[in-house]
Amino acid sequence: GRPVNKLVVVPPEPVVPYGGSVELNCSLACSEGIVQWKGLDTNLGSITSFPTHSILHISNAVVAMEGTKFCQGICHGKSYQHTVKLKVYALPEKLQLDVEAHSLEAGQPTHLRCSAQHVYPHEGLQLTWYRGDQELEEVEFDVTGMDEELFDIVSMLPVAKKDVEEGVEFRCKVTLNIGQETFTRVASVTMSTAALPPQPSVPTHGATTTLTTAPREPDVETTLAPAAATKPHSTGHPTPHGLATGSATSPPATSTLPEPGTMPTSAEGTTADGTSWGSAPAAQDARLSTGTMPTCSLKIWSLPPTGTRGRALHIECHAWCPGNATVRWRRTPVALSQYQEVVVGSSSTLRLDHAELHHQGHYECVLLGHHPRVVSLQLAVSDEMSSTVPAITTGTSASLLGMIVAGIVSHRLWKRFQSQYELS
């Protein structure tokens, strides 16, 4: 007999990642049939139609593209209609798991902060905390609306001092159920005397287990912007030094500057608490050659040192190691997606064509590997009008000084001319 005239759409429950693409194939088992996608929202994609089937192509998917799609078919004078609901989801490849005060100390209470940026939808999203294999009581997470209908989520976990023990692992797990699909992301951190912020795990899709890497103890450095300097060092040969954390037996962390011309020289000075930063390249190279310092160094800076609103700004993190090295941005004042990140070798640069006031703040960069290290930069962005005031003041002062000098010279020339005229 004749086949049943029935429209079929593949996939029946389409799910597409944000920015991804999908094809919806609507077919009708009728050799003389006509199949078409209908509806005003089909202009969000392109359509390719054939006698027995029609394909709706959707690329660079955004939230506005999700919703019900209509397919219509005609066979031997009879009309058929089939609908499917397209769902769009967004979930970052990595979670961000931070430790309060950048370290965990056994027997001391602390807080853990788990966050994910650019998530959609937040309905049906689950965030679970674990201490070892034990699932902790449900902790609510905050949702903040972002551009393009995406969301940022943040969950804070208070950890009592009795739960802070050496070697204990804490995990943050985010699960997104959408349609018949399940997506999972996991990040973990292990208690130590000075734990590095966790390394995000490999993302899983519908899996029940996730491999994670326990962080190692870091060497921590902080680089301050030149505007923050309160007292310059002498122009002699300063002793190399840096900010160090950890036990007294740990070697202090230092930073090695590159050869002249490869990057701007960081300002040297002293912070309010007396901690110093900056050092002479020659002195540091000498210390590194003795084998008492780490073989890798890490540096962070900005060009220009102080940003100006509406102008270009680059923030760069660079590692110098004997072999390959990987750096990653750990903290930025705004979402990392709002920068243009350029990664070349062992350096990463955040580029802004037009800096704004919300780009100022705290930047942190981490060097991954067997001896992870962290450097930070406190960046200031000033308004363009205020930045031009010193130049205007300087120009006015110079003009006034020129007028005074010209007046004195003219007066002396006139006196000399007058005396010569009287003598003649």
C-alpha positions as CSV (number, residue, x, y, z in Angstrom):
1,G,0.0,0.0,0.0
2,R,0.9,3.7,-0.1
3,P,3.2,4.9,2.7
4,V,1.7,7.0,5.5
5,N,1.9,10.7,4.7
6,K,3.7,12.0,7.7
7,L,6.2,14.8,8.3
8,V,9.4,13.8,10.1
9,V,11.9,16.3,11.6
10,V,15.5,15.3,12.4
11,P,16.7,15.9,15.1
12,P,13.3,15.7,16.9
13,E,14.5,17.7,19.9
14,P,17.2,20.0,18.6
15,V,19.7,21.5,21.0
16,V,22.4,23.9,19.8
17,P,25.3,25.6,21.8
18,Y,25.4,29.3,21.9
19,G,27.4,30.4,18.8
20,G,27.1,26.9,17.2
21,S,25.2,25.7,14.3
22,V,22.5,23.1,13.6
23,E,20.4,21.8,10.6
24,L,16.8,20.8,10.9
25,N,15.7,18.4,8.2
26,C,11.9,18.1,7.6
27,S,10.9,15.4,5.2
28,L,7.7,13.9,3.8
29,A,7.3,10.4,2.4
30,C,5.6,11.6,-0.8
31,S,7.3,11.6,-4.2
32,E,5.0,14.4,-5.4
33,G,4.9,16.4,-2.2
34,I,6.0,19.9,-1.2
35,V,7.8,20.6,2.1
36,Q,8.6,24.0,3.5
37,W,9.6,25.6,6.8
38,K,7.1,28.4,7.7
39,G,7.0,31.1,10.3
40,L,8.4,34.6,10.7
41,D,11.3,33.4,12.8
42,T,12.7,31.3,9.9
43,N,14.5,34.5,8.7
44,L,17.0,33.8,11.5
45,G,18.4,31.0,9.3
46,S,18.6,29.9,5.7
47,I,16.4,27.3,4.0
48,T,17.2,24.8,1.3
49,S,14.1,23.0,-0.1
50,F,13.7,19.9,-2.2
51,P,10.6,18.1,-3.4
52,T,10.5,15.7,-0.5
53,H,12.4,17.6,2.2
54,S,13.4,21.0,3.5
55,I,16.5,21.9,5.5
56,L,16.6,24.8,7.9
57,H,20.2,26.0,8.5
58,I,21.0,27.9,11.7
59,S,24.5,29.2,12.4
60,N,26.0,31.4,15.1
61,A,23.1,30.6,17.3
62,V,21.9,33.1,19.9
63,V,19.2,33.0,22.5
64,A,16.8,34.9,20.2
65,M,16.9,32.0,17.7
66,E,15.4,29.4,20.0
67,G,11.7,28.6,20.0
68,T,9.1,26.7,18.0
69,K,9.8,26.0,14.3
70,F,7.0,25.1,11.9
71,C,7.3,22.7,9.0
72,Q,4.4,22.3,6.5
73,G,3.9,19.6,3.8
74,I,1.4,18.9,1.1
75,C,0.8,15.5,-0.5
76,H,-2.0,14.7,-2.9
77,G,-3.9,17.7,-1.8
78,K,-3.6,17.0,1.9
79,S,-1.8,19.4,4.3
80,Y,0.5,18.3,7.1
81,Q,2.2,20.3,9.8
82,H,4.9,19.4,12.3
83,T,6.6,21.6,15.0
84,V,9.9,21.3,16.9
85,K,11.2,23.4,19.7
86,L,14.8,24.5,19.2
87,K,16.7,25.1,22.4
88,V,19.9,27.1,22.8
89,Y,22.3,26.6,25.7
90,A,25.5,28.3,26.9
91,L,28.0,26.8,29.4
92,P,31.7,27.8,29.7
93,E,34.3,25.2,29.2
94,K,35.8,25.9,32.6
95,L,34.5,26.9,36.0
96,Q,36.3,29.4,38.2
97,L,37.0,28.2,41.7
98,D,38.6,30.8,44.0
99,V,39.8,30.7,47.6
100,E,39.4,33.5,50.0
101,A,42.7,35.3,50.6
102,H,44.2,33.2,47.8
103,S,45.2,30.4,50.2
104,L,43.9,27.6,52.4
105,E,45.4,27.0,55.8
106,A,44.7,23.9,57.9
107,G,42.5,24.7,60.9
108,Q,41.5,28.2,59.6
109,P,37.9,29.0,58.4
110,T,37.6,30.3,54.8
111,H,35.3,30.7,51.9
112,L,35.3,29.1,48.5
113,R,33.8,30.9,45.5
114,C,32.6,29.0,42.4
115,S,31.5,31.0,39.4
116,A,30.6,30.4,35.7
117,Q,30.3,33.2,33.2
118,H,27.9,33.5,30.2
119,V,25.4,30.7,31.1
120,Y,22.0,30.0,29.6
121,P,19.4,29.1,30.7
122,H,19.8,29.3,34.4
123,E,16.5,27.4,34.9
124,G,17.3,23.7,35.3
125,L,20.9,24.6,36.3
126,Q,22.2,22.8,39.4
127,L,25.3,23.7,41.4
128,T,26.6,21.2,44.0
129,W,29.5,21.3,46.5
130,Y,31.4,18.3,47.6
131,R,33.9,17.7,50.4
132,G,35.8,14.7,49.2
133,D,33.1,12.3,48.1
134,Q,30.5,13.8,50.5
135,E,27.8,16.0,48.9
136,L,27.3,19.1,51.1
137,E,24.0,20.7,51.9
138,E,22.5,22.7,49.0
139,V,24.0,26.2,48.7
140,E,22.1,28.8,46.7
141,F,23.9,30.6,43.9
142,D,23.4,34.2,42.7
143,V,22.4,35.0,39.1
144,T,23.3,38.2,37.3
145,G,21.9,39.1,33.9
146,M,24.5,40.0,31.3
147,D,24.4,41.1,27.7
148,E,22.7,39.0,25.0
149,E,20.4,37.3,27.5
150,L,23.2,35.4,29.1
151,F,23.9,35.0,32.9
152,D,26.7,34.9,35.3
153,I,26.3,32.6,38.4
154,V,28.3,32.7,41.7
155,S,28.1,30.5,44.7
156,M,29.9,31.1,48.0
157,L,30.7,28.1,50.3
158,P,31.6,28.9,53.9
159,V,34.1,26.4,55.2
160,A,34.4,25.9,59.0
161,K,37.9,25.5,60.5
162,K,37.1,21.9,61.5
163,D,36.6,21.0,57.9
164,V,39.9,22.6,56.7
165,E,42.4,19.7,56.8
166,E,45.5,19.1,54.8
167,G,44.8,17.1,51.7
168,V,41.0,17.4,51.8
169,E,39.5,18.1,48.4
170,F,36.6,20.4,47.7
171,R,34.7,20.3,44.4
172,C,32.2,22.5,42.7
173,K,30.0,20.8,40.1
174,V,27.6,22.5,37.7
175,T,25.0,20.5,35.8
176,L,22.8,21.8,33.0
177,N,19.9,19.7,31.9
178,I,18.3,20.9,28.6
179,G,16.0,18.6,26.7
180,Q,17.5,15.1,26.7
181,E,21.0,16.5,27.0
182,T,23.0,16.8,30.2
183,F,26.2,18.9,30.5
184,T,28.6,18.9,33.4
185,R,31.5,21.0,34.5
186,V,33.6,20.3,37.6
187,A,36.5,22.2,39.3
188,S,38.3,21.2,42.5
189,V,40.8,22.5,45.0
190,T,42.9,20.6,47.6
191,M,43.7,22.0,51.0
192,S,47.4,22.9,51.5
193,T,49.4,25.5,53.4
194,A,49.2,27.9,50.4
195,A,47.0,26.5,47.7
196,L,46.9,27.8,44.1
197,P,43.5,28.6,42.7
198,P,42.2,25.3,41.2
199,Q,42.8,24.1,37.7
200,P,39.4,23.7,35.9
201,S,38.7,20.2,34.9
202,V,38.1,18.8,31.4
203,P,34.4,19.4,30.6
204,T,32.2,16.4,30.3
205,H,29.0,15.8,28.4
206,G,26.6,13.5,30.1
207,A,29.4,11.8,32.0
208,T,29.3,10.8,35.7
209,T,33.0,11.3,36.5
210,T,35.4,14.1,35.8
211,L,39.2,14.0,36.0
212,T,40.7,17.0,37.9
213,T,44.2,18.1,38.7
214,A,45.0,19.0,42.3
215,P,46.8,22.4,42.5
216,R,50.3,22.8,43.7
217,E,51.7,25.4,46.1
218,P,52.3,28.6,44.3
219,D,54.9,31.4,44.5
220,V,53.0,34.6,44.6
221,E,54.1,37.9,43.2
222,T,52.4,41.3,43.0
223,T,53.3,44.0,40.6
224,L,51.9,47.5,41.3
225,A,51.2,50.1,38.7
226,P,53.6,53.1,38.6
227,A,51.0,55.4,39.8
228,A,50.8,53.5,43.1
229,A,54.5,54.1,43.9
230,T,55.1,56.3,47.0
231,K,58.8,56.4,47.2
232,P,61.4,55.6,44.5
233,H,64.5,53.5,45.1
234,S,67.9,55.0,44.7
235,T,69.6,54.8,41.3
236,G,72.3,52.5,42.5
237,H,72.1,48.7,42.4
238,P,69.1,47.6,44.4
239,T,68.9,44.2,45.9
240,P,66.5,42.0,44.0
241,H,63.4,41.2,46.0
242,G,59.7,40.3,45.5
243,L,56.6,39.4,47.4
244,A,56.7,35.9,48.8
245,T,54.2,33.7,50.6
246,G,54.4,30.3,52.4
247,S,56.7,29.0,55.0
248,A,60.1,30.5,55.9
249,T,61.9,27.7,54.1
250,S,60.3,28.5,50.8
251,P,62.5,30.6,48.5
252,P,61.2,34.2,48.0
253,A,59.5,34.8,44.7
254,T,61.2,37.2,42.3
255,S,60.5,38.5,38.8
256,T,63.1,38.7,36.1
257,L,62.8,41.6,33.6
258,P,63.4,40.9,29.9
259,E,66.1,42.5,27.8
260,P,65.7,46.2,27.3
261,G,63.2,47.1,24.6
262,T,61.1,44.0,25.0
263,M,58.7,45.5,27.6
264,P,58.3,48.6,29.6
265,T,60.2,48.8,32.8
266,S,58.0,48.5,35.9
267,A,58.2,51.3,38.4
268,E,60.1,50.6,41.5
269,G,58.8,51.8,44.9
270,T,57.4,50.8,48.3
271,T,53.8,50.1,49.2
272,A,52.2,51.4,52.3
273,D,52.9,48.3,54.3
274,G,56.6,48.4,53.5
275,T,56.6,45.6,51.0
276,S,58.9,46.3,48.0
277,W,58.7,45.3,44.4
278,G,60.9,45.7,41.3
279,S,64.5,44.8,40.9
280,A,67.5,45.2,38.6
281,P,67.7,42.7,35.8
282,A,71.4,42.1,36.2
283,A,71.1,41.4,39.9
284,Q,68.3,39.0,39.4
285,D,70.0,37.1,36.7
286,A,73.0,36.7,38.9
287,R,70.8,35.3,41.7
288,L,68.9,33.0,39.4
289,S,72.2,31.5,38.0
290,T,73.2,30.4,41.5
291,G,70.3,27.8,41.5
292,T,68.7,29.2,44.6
293,M,65.7,30.8,42.7
294,P,62.9,29.2,40.6
295,T,63.9,28.6,37.0
296,C,60.8,30.4,35.7
297,S,59.8,34.0,36.2
298,L,56.5,35.7,35.6
299,K,55.7,39.4,34.9
300,I,52.6,41.4,34.4
301,W,52.3,45.0,33.1
302,S,50.1,47.4,31.1
303,L,50.7,49.7,28.2
304,P,50.4,52.5,28.9
305,P,51.0,52.1,32.7
306,T,47.8,54.0,33.5
307,G,44.8,53.7,31.2
308,T,42.8,56.6,29.7
309,R,39.1,56.4,29.1
310,G,38.3,55.9,25.4
311,R,41.9,55.0,24.4
312,A,43.6,51.7,23.7
313,L,45.0,49.7,26.6
314,H,47.0,46.4,26.7
315,I,47.5,44.2,29.8
316,E,50.2,41.6,29.2
317,C,51.3,38.6,31.3
318,H,54.6,36.9,30.2
319,A,56.5,34.0,31.6
320,W,60.2,33.3,31.0
321,C,61.0,29.6,31.4
322,P,63.6,27.2,30.0
323,G,60.9,25.2,28.2
324,N,57.3,25.7,27.3
325,A,55.1,27.5,29.7
326,T,51.4,28.3,29.9
327,V,49.8,31.4,31.5
328,R,46.2,32.0,32.3
329,W,44.2,35.0,33.5
330,R,42.8,34.2,37.0
331,R,41.0,37.4,37.8
332,T,39.9,40.5,35.8
333,P,37.6,43.4,36.8
334,V,35.1,42.4,34.1
335,A,34.3,39.2,32.2
336,L,37.3,37.9,30.2
337,S,35.1,37.8,27.1
338,Q,35.0,41.6,27.1
339,Y,38.7,41.7,26.2
340,Q,40.4,40.6,23.0
341,E,42.8,37.9,24.3
342,V,45.9,37.2,22.2
343,V,48.0,34.2,23.3
344,V,51.5,33.8,21.8
345,G,53.9,31.2,23.3
346,S,54.2,31.8,27.0
347,S,52.5,35.2,27.0
348,S,48.9,36.4,27.0
349,T,47.7,39.9,26.2
350,L,44.3,41.4,27.0
351,R,43.6,44.1,24.4
352,L,41.1,47.0,24.7
353,D,40.5,49.3,21.8
354,H,38.6,51.7,24.1
355,A,39.3,51.5,27.8
356,E,36.5,52.4,30.2
357,L,36.4,53.1,34.0
358,H,35.1,49.6,34.7
359,H,38.2,48.1,33.3
360,Q,40.3,49.5,36.1
361,G,40.9,47.2,39.1
362,H,42.7,44.0,40.1
363,Y,44.2,41.7,37.5
364,E,45.8,38.4,38.3
365,C,47.7,36.0,36.1
366,V,48.9,32.5,36.9
367,L,51.7,30.4,35.5
368,L,50.7,26.8,35.3
369,G,53.0,23.9,35.7
370,H,55.0,22.0,38.4
371,H,55.8,25.3,40.3
372,P,52.7,27.5,39.7
373,R,53.1,31.2,40.4
374,V,50.7,34.1,40.5
375,V,51.3,37.8,39.7
376,S,48.8,40.7,40.1
377,L,48.4,44.2,38.9
378,Q,46.3,47.0,40.3
379,L,45.4,49.1,37.2
380,A,44.0,52.6,37.1
381,V,41.9,54.1,34.3
382,S,41.5,57.9,34.4
383,D,39.1,60.1,32.6
384,E,40.6,61.8,29.5
385,M,39.7,65.3,30.7
386,S,41.6,64.9,34.0
387,S,44.6,63.4,32.3
388,T,45.0,66.5,30.1
389,V,45.1,68.9,33.1
390,P,48.9,68.5,33.9
391,A,49.7,69.2,30.2
392,I,47.5,72.3,30.2
393,T,49.0,73.5,33.5
394,T,52.6,72.9,32.2
395,G,51.9,74.8,29.0
396,T,50.4,77.8,30.9
397,S,53.4,77.9,33.2
398,A,55.8,77.8,30.4
399,S,54.0,80.6,28.5
400,L,53.9,82.8,31.6
401,L,57.6,82.2,32.2
402,G,58.4,83.1,28.6
403,M,56.5,86.4,28.9
404,I,58.4,87.4,32.1
405,V,61.8,86.6,30.5
406,A,60.9,88.5,27.3
407,G,59.9,91.5,29.4
408,I,63.2,91.5,31.3
409,V,65.3,91.3,28.2
410,S,63.3,94.0,26.4
411,H,63.7,96.3,29.4
412,R,67.5,95.8,29.6
413,L,67.9,96.5,25.9
414,W,65.8,99.7,26.1
415,K,68.0,100.9,29.1
416,R,71.2,100.2,27.1
417,F,69.9,102.0,24.0
418,Q,68.8,105.0,26.0
419,S,72.2,105.4,27.8
420,Q,74.0,105.2,24.5
421,Y,71.8,107.8,22.9
422,E,72.4,110.3,25.9
423,L,76.2,109.9,25.7
424,S,76.2,110.7,22.0
